[in-house]
Amino acid sequence: MPKRNDLEQKALQYIMNTGFEGVLQSELWRKLGASSREGSRIALKLEEKNLIRRERELRDGRWTYRLYPKRIPSSIDSIADVPCLKCSDNTRCDSSSAISPQNCEKLTEWLLSTAKNESGILGDS
């Protein structure tokens, strides 16, 4: 039987991989091959450590919890279209010069667009 820390790590990794969707607590324990009692303890421990959040959910006439990661792992996709990567002024861009991130219209537009897209995603949770 795996150690509790191993199961905690596996559980956290699985929950993080579910992203904004989260995972039902019962589904997670089946995936990990853990008992519901053991699974509940791990979920509580991860919540105490502020690594996940648990939300009560009525599923098939029974109350359960959906587990969501507090942090979503980032990927290269999150910055793949940042304008700085293709900018011709990149080598001259500096916070102390006239060409800087603080007054770059392309960067500002990209940040606003990204924030708008993410607030739409986050607003649904």
N, C-alpha and C positions, 0 to 999 in steps of 0.2 A: 504494500500500500504506500503511495507517495506521501512524503512529509507535507505538513500543513503549509509551510512556506513555499514549497514547490507548487502546491495547488493555488495558493494566493497569487503567485507570479503568473501562473497559467491563466487563472481567472481574470486578473487585471489585464493581461495581454489580449485575451479574447474580448473583453468588454471594450477596451480601447479600439480594437479593430472593427467593432460594430458602429463606431462613430456616433452621429446624431440620432441614429435609429435606436440604439440601446439593445438590450437583450433581456428576455424574461428570465428571472432567477431560475425557474425550473428547467428551462432549456439549457442554461449554462451548466447546471449540475449534471444533466444527462450527458452533455458534451465532455465534461471532465471525468465522468464516472464516479462522482462523489454522491454521498447520501444527502438528502434534503437538509438534515440537521447540520451536517458538516458544511454544506453550502451556505446555509443561513449565517453560520458563525463567520465564515470567510467574508461574506458580503458585509456584515456588520463591522468587521475589522477593517476592511477596505474603506468603508464609509467613515469610520472613526479617524482613519489616517487622511481623510479628505481627498482620497483618490477617485472615489466614485460618488454618485448620488443615487438614492433609491426613491422611486416614485411608485406609490400604490396604484394598482391597476386591476380592474375587474375583467377576468378572462374566463370565458366558458362558465360563467356563474360562480366563479371562485376568485377570492382576492389573492393577488400575488404581487410581486414587485418587478418593475422594469429597472434595470441597472444601466446607468449612463456614465461614461468616463467624464471626469472633471476636465481632463485635457485630451485633446485630439492630436495624435502624432502629426507633425507637419511632413510635407513631401516637397520635392523639387517642383511639382506642379503648382504649388502655391506662389512661386515667384517666377515661373517660366516666362510670363509675359510682362514682367516689370520693364518699363521703358529704359531704365538705366543700362540694362545689358546690351542694348543695341544703340545707345546714344553716341553720337559723334563727339559730344562734349565731355564724355565720361572722364577722360584724362585730365581735363581742366576743372572738373567739378569739385568744389571744396566749400565747406561751410563758411570760410573766411573770404571767399572771392565773389565776384558778381554772378558767376555761374555756380549755383549751389542748390542743394535739395530743397532748401527753404523757399526758393522763388522759382522752382521748376514747374511750369504748367503741365507738362506731360506726366510728371510724377504725381502731382496733385490730382489730376483727372483719374489716373490709375488707382490711387488710394481711395478716392471717393467712390469709384465704381466697385472696387473690391469690398469696401465697407457696406455699400448698398446691397450687393449680392449676399454677403454674409449675414446682414441683418435680416434679410428675407428668409434665409435658412434658419438662423437662430430664433427668429420670431415665431416659427412654427413649433418650437419645442416647449 
